[in-house]
Amino acid sequence: MEKLFIMLFRPLKYLCKSAGALNVWTIVATVILVILQMGTVMPLHGQSGESDIENVIFILSDDHRYDFMSFMEKSPDFLDTPAMDRMAREGAHIKNAFVTTSICSPSRASILTGQYAHRHGVVDNQRLVPEGTRFFPEFLQNEGMQTAFIGKWHMGHERDDPRPGFDHWVSFRGQGAYFDPVLNINGERSQHDGYIADILTDHAIDWLETERDKEQPFFLYLSHKNVHYEFKPAPRHEEKYAGEPIDYPEGMARTEGNLEGQSQWMYDRRYSIHGIEHMWPGNNFDNDPVPDFDSLYHRYAETTLSLDESIGEVLSYLDENDLAEETLVIYMGDNGFYLGEHGFYDKRDAFEPSIRVPLLAYAPGTIEEGTVVDEMVLNLDVAPTILDAAGMPVPEEMEVDGSSFLPLLQGKNIPWREEFLYEYFWEWNFPATPTMFALRGNRYKYIFYYGRWDKDGFYDLKTDPHEQHNLIDVPSYQDQIARWRERLFDKMEESGAMNIPLRRPQVDESGKRLDMRLLDN
């Protein structure tokens, strides 16, 4: 009877808000009459069909590469991620998952709003969330779901105060710290001894076990700092992979063949703070926390391990408390990361290592084991998907650019995108990467650079998956390139991306322009 009540009245509650008080009983009577006539019960999650999902856990990582999961063919041979492997084996692997702006704050805002960065306004890591912005957890909370945010927020550099939409809040300022972090717990700051991934996981399990009402559905957003630079693994993982052989990526070496035909900014970035030229022996920057590329690579892999352990602990909690069958778990990265491709590390631009992210989903009984989703799924799709799983339509006021991929997880054949818009806005703090807009399709990618005299990019991802051969000047491709350029600008006009978002520069007390790289995290 309780299940029937929830299935019937959760959708009605949302509908009645829109219809007005005078029509409430008319709506209720009509729906009950339809149910009695059909002799069946309306599914809880009507948008995507029947589902046993009552709860949702969304786990987000930072800078985790899409291929650094041990079940992936291109994963390092030495890497072991059993929890991620389990999610892919017993759930779904969305193999073509992307972000629409590859940098922390804009991507996180897109996850919460379902909008492009040029629409939600968080276009870099310093921009504050505009007043009046609505995040999807607010609507879950309004419908009676218990909500908790635990981890890295990073929208508003020095702000960690609780945000609307969450009943329980654990966060920290900016990037936080890997060891002994200061946490804001429901408005009160205190220092905690230990390693950040372990601490956040403990808070998540504690909320699930002791602080929530176990008779009510819940939404948990667990947002990890791992695997963000500077890579600092947990002490138990320190040096675990030191000395392991590395399969250096194509395009890493500074050779004429790797640079020929590419844009000038790519050559320049190799020598910037986000390039690898300073990592060759004898060329290190003073006080560089990563003395060489091999160390960077191994420490990155080691820092991934506690992230995987966290996912495993969450899955184990669901198993031990008979919650797995009614809980959707989604794991995703906030952006990609370079490890030598094109001579880069970091992210930001429109090439594949930067924009591709890991995305896994697990919900026994709803998602068949070993499901593989080939469609291009974006961070814009997370908000409508979680609302869909909770049995809610997307509120019109959210004006999302994404779509629910829950039907894809259920193996349904639905119309889906065949291309998407990517955007990145130049940052004064890290000027090596220019403003750019790209159109990424199933086979081709066109990249338009804004604000500098440089050649654009056009790549055939089927014949050139590493994007080493820029076709922009090849005569036989000019008609095709012209069509892709027009399609890119059509997409930009349709979505409102033609207005470059500018902001007033921040200055310190003396009036000098503020350099965010010099601030303590």
MIPA-283172 format. One record per residue (C-alpha): z negated, x negated, y negated. Coordinates in steps of 0.001 Angstrom, whole numbers, plus 500000, padded with zeros to 6 digits. Layout:
// residues N
ZXY...
***
This chain:
// residues 521
500000500000500000499167497135497609502534495529498345504300498821497655502441499209494362503440495722493219507040496178494315507325499443492437505381498919489250506020495257488310509671496003487470508668499331485875506211497643483556508953495553482004511353498492481829508811500777480196508174498272477422511805498536476449512081502301476876509081503376474796505932505280475679507484508759475590509855507931478427507390506163480731506583509116482990510213510174483123511136506710484400508287506655486929509130510110488290512835509287488571512270506046490468509777507634492888512234510464493558514999507968494351512720506073496744511719509246498568515346510306498916516426506909500254513468506560502605513336502874501828511348500641499521512973498946496563512910495128496966510531493233494729513224490908493508516069493278492871518311490822491062518964488727494152518096491101496977515093491180499281512663488294499096509094487557500112508524485269497124505316486018495238504526482607493723506513479752492202505669476055491923507950473926489751507491470161490096509203467957487508509547464183487572510595461758484871513643459469485156513996459952488921517508459122490109519343461728492163519996459239494976516486457733495254515469460041498097515572458521501556517676461307503083520496460454500660523303458288501997523210455953498976519435455633498888518073452084499292517543451368502983513916450419502408512911453567500455510870456221502281510300459668500717509133461940503570508128464910501386511456465058499572513204464647502904511201467573504258512171469815501342515847469048501951515536469425505734513512472653505745514841474072502488517786473405500191519354470358498588521323471165495442523590468139495622525350468613492277522456469079489859522763467961486241521046468021482877522846468918479659521046466283477553519728463239479391516515462441477574512941463629478100512122466144475359515498467914475027515807468331478791512272469699479098512905472189476308516125473270478048514188473852481270511690476089479476514205477985477312517382478007479403519242476827476291521312473844475184519544471327472932521640472285469907520290475827470282516595475239470984516501472446468402514621469749470343517448467219470161515401464024470541511971462832471622510451463214468146511638466695467178508973469389467327509581472694469055510745475141466346508337477927465453509036481128467346510608479437470393509887481457473535509371479736476885509834481594480174506185481177481357505136483471478501507039486320480136505590485539483566502136485607482016502872488939480321503770490406483713500447489442485232501249486111486903498615483406486577500169480344484965499151476690484796500733473621483226499581470244484509501151466987483350503597465571480857504686467959478089506303465506475638507673467860473005506012466697469810505135463024470247501403463039469467500621466640470411498947467641473645497231470902472667497612473977474921500845475924474483501595479638474772502384480936478235499748479058480213496322480250481331495340476729482375496390473525480604496150469825481489498306467392479519498384464201477441500012462812474321503554461488474433504343459397477481500703459076478435499492456147480533499814455281484205496176454224484474492949455799483163494684458440481022493159460601478298493801464235479234493610467417477203492079470023479507492218473461477936491739471976474468489116469337475294490085465648475557488446463263478007489318460027479784489844460001483540489716456968485801492526456394488243496280456622488623498139459348486741500127460863489636496989461135491767494955462628488919497565465268488093497967466182491760494203466566492141494129468883489121496977470940490582495324471330493986491981472086492354493537474874490264495251476326493313492080476159495392489223477000493025490341478218489602492969480887490157492481484459491337493768484310494903494616488012494866497220487561492120500639485832492075500848482471490326503200480023488627502307476319488636504256473790486554503357470271487759505008467729485460504706464070486447504938460928484334506424459048487289508957457378487380509169456617483651509544453058482339507454450813482273507368451207486040503787450881487257503228451838490890499887452933492270497850449925493475498384450967497109502149450649496570502173447451494495504558444836495937505473447126498844509191446544498291509097443087496688511826440918498145513745443770499761517536443292499525519296445186496729522781446641496922523855445851493367526011448613491875529671448315491079530225447669487389526972445786486913528459442330486450529825441267483056533418440773484137536711441506482438537563444058485112534344446005484545534833446173480778538590446594480468539628449906478926536067451078478306534610452061474950533222449309472721529746450867472570529403450268476315529863446530475840527405446533472939524749448441474883524681445811477614523024443533475037520634446165473670517140447106474792518794449520477248521130446934478745520524444398481485521841441221479841518310440173478864517242440478482510519321437594483808517233434469484489516587432563481265517614435440478974514427437511478965513076439057475773509643437817474732506877439868476365509371441828478455507235443814480941510011443552483554511039439887483791514223440397485789516441443090487264515194442724490838511625443314489696512713446372487700514501447793490739511666447204493198508968448496490861511044451600490169511180452319493906507446451654494316506589453998491433508536456752493211506187456733496216503176458435494605505529461115493280506668461853496817503067461873498020502238464461495359505000466759496586503695466306500117500159467287499104501411470468497442503423471435500527500432470708502768498213472942500645500681475806501028500826475267504802497057475118505213496503478282503160499323480399504631501152480477501299504405478765502265506206481971503266505577483598499898505982480610497569509147479099496114508796475363495436511397473693493217511485469931492668513667468488489897514102465391487733514223465700483941517181463308483676518931460567485578518469456821485254520624453700485375519805450805487641522570448410486681525639450667486580527860449637483631525240446973482883522713449611481747519275450877482462517686453971480866519840457150480494521183459158477466524972459015477870527364461263479816528071459056482847526991460220486301523862458050486806522513459427483531523224463146483952522745463710487695519244464643488870517461465384492149517009469106492821515363470548495932514083474024496781511763475154499555510863478727500510510613479445504261511930482891505044513987483026501857515937479756502082517433478760505423516641475298506721519200472647505836520875474653503079523217472574500927524371473956497582527600472386496313527876474262493012526996472536489726523455473635488837521922472724485469518482472418483928519540475483481899519388477477485146515710476849485924514255479497483593516475482384484775515979481308488405512190481381488230512229484693486363514570486025489052512258484822491820509381486597490061511337489848490058512025489842486326515258490234484397515839487581481745514509488988478449517298489446475919515304487584473276515543484373475323519351484235474901519723481823477804522805479691478435522009479332482143522074481582485204519840482151488216520783479978491188518462481907493523521462483688495112523001480273495864519791479226497612520058482392499706523610481511500749525288484219498701528801483897497353528669484599493615530860483619490635529720480252489297530653477663486680533355475096487345532540472933484318529737472428481811529055470988478373527015467816477925525612466658474579523589463734473282522533463096469685522176459564468306518595458341467801517665455857465108515018454361467393517580453534470093520914453221468275523039451652471019524131455040472425526261457174470067526363460933469624528651462348472287529901465571473788531445465818477242533067468383479477532269467705483125534329469529485741534491469323489513536986466476489335537531465302485753535314464411482822536269464112479164533855462387476747534169462648472963532233460156470823531156461245467366530274459128464335531825455792465310535294454296465573535745454007469315537907455264472126536921458400474027536626458597477800538562460426480502537692459867484161538882461083487555535644461507489497537448461894492812539351458609492752536899456790490471533359458060491220531766455085489445533731455800486232535016452258485897538573453158484925538975454933481614542260456874481658542190457758477972545141455477477094547210455994480260550544457607479218550892459850482276547534461524481540548073462354477867549021466024478338546053466573480628543715464769478234544908466948475360544113470085477354540646468818478244539976467923474617540848471471473567538678472937476318535756470762475241535981471954471648536458475545472778533233475215474772531459473658471792532576476460469486531574479151471981528061477728472362527468476774468722527519473026469341529800472232466396526848472017463989525335468535464219521527468928463953520147466576461303516522466083460315514576464358457569513597460797458633509897460301459356508075457656457294504675455999457510502007455939454783503815453186452856507082455103452877508685452818455455510823454539458050508795455177461185509796453316464346508619455349467356508987452293469586505951450725467901503583453657468447500951453569471149501451456097473943
***
